[in-house]
């Protein structure tokens, strides 16, 4: 009995030791960031001949650019193998290329199209872009006749949804004849129409949502446009709108007809629309350009704000968010752009694949539409690093130069990779000012955090002309100096190597600079090679934490020496954003919306 008891006791001790060891090991690998990570976003089809995604219970449907074929893509593997040559469905005859599709709860496909009438040149009293609708009938055997359900001037329709009660809600913006772009609220109004009978009849628009416009805005200054919507579990419908106010604006509704006055959301934005998605596991995601629009160049408008597109995820119905990560960057962002035509990463349309991935179609113009699969758990990771073994793919390093004309301006690459001074085969990023153009600068995105530690391994070279490290909450063009002034924390790297009046940086020596920030405490401690040298105060408030590093030369004269960067690493200690509540009075639900237009009846 004693031997058996001893063995049993020893077995329990061994199990306890094993459990403690496993827990300690898990803690250690979690602490060092070596956990098994979610796969990064994958561009399955770059510059694909596609322009819409349809959400369905079996996956997503991708509509080809020629407007007459559908293909059901349920998993990443199917998407990789997809050739686009085997359609499952046909779209209505004469469907324009602006068509978007909704698969409703009864399995009926709805086609929403834009059709122009008038001279086709510009918004005017004799030119309109109307909204048209068609739907499948007889179990998908044929399509109903396409008929208008809103007549006016509509810029685009990118999103719609079906509520649990079956009501279909279509949000959009329309141009108001006689109004000009610019202050106070532009020429457009955002509204919605609904249908309670599967698209046979539609309500009239009731709300007219606006957002502020400002003088000399660098871009279209037409107000609140291109909305996206998402039904929430508490019965509200959440709307986000593209604006020129520096943020997506938001509104809420109980019925999809009457909307609360629009107000700024927490999402910084440049000049692109959002896409909202409910995942199969109940979480919600937002896809948008978390970018700051660059300023005009000598009064001329210049392209910007669409070089990267971002995603964030929430598991508490939008109260807090994680991620704010670049899931796609324009492949040509560091090059001089074409002299005409649209480009960039904007206009996301999202869905979920059968294997739990988020599927986003993003990009426009010369940059093409790109089918991107994203693991939702990638957005909740709390560690990121880069040592340039994959080149500069994770960085934006362009700088603009020369005059601007027609929204075009020259670009060239700034920082470059050079051989590591002491590690054969390794590369470092060289940041300097090699000529009379702007000094070099580079921006790098990581998972957002209210609290965390970012480490940079860098070496000032002999003749170093000064530099700066900044932590920001959104993408700034690398050579946009507001990336320092509007940062949360900014650390100057002076030529004398003094940080906080202490000798800290020596030329020819590789140093480890650690920025330990805490948004809630309004503080960032700076350590160099393990020694604290100074603390930085919070320069600009943010509810979302920080998610960007900006490294820049500040040389006033040509500085071929600059500094080199060996690696960057970040560990997020508090990822969730500060909680947000709408704080908006939501209009009561309308008992029965009025209808107008042609009744859709089967022929």
SULZIWO-V728119 format. One record per helix or strand. SS is the DSSP state (hx for helix, st for strand). FROM is the first residue (numbers start at 1). LEN is the number of residues. If there is no record, write none. Layout:
BEGIN
((SS FROM LEN) (SS FROM LEN))
END
This chain:
BEGIN
((hx 2 31) (st 42 7) (st 50 7) (st 59 6) (st 70 4) (hx 76 6) (st 100 4) (st 109 10) (st 124 1) (st 127 11) (st 142 2) (st 147 4) (st 153 2) (st 160 3) (st 168 8) (st 188 8) (st 202 2) (st 209 1) (st 225 7) (st 237 6) (st 247 7) (st 259 1) (st 263 6) (st 275 4) (st 284 5) (st 291 1) (st 297 1) (st 300 1) (st 302 1) (st 308 7) (st 322 8) (st 349 4) (st 357 6) (hx 365 3) (st 369 7) (hx 376 5) (st 383 4) (st 395 2) (st 398 8) (st 407 7) (st 416 4) (st 427 7) (st 441 9) (st 451 10) (st 467 6) (st 475 1) (hx 482 4) (st 489 5) (st 498 2) (st 502 2) (st 511 8) (st 523 6) (st 531 7) (st 546 8) (st 559 16) (st 595 2))
END
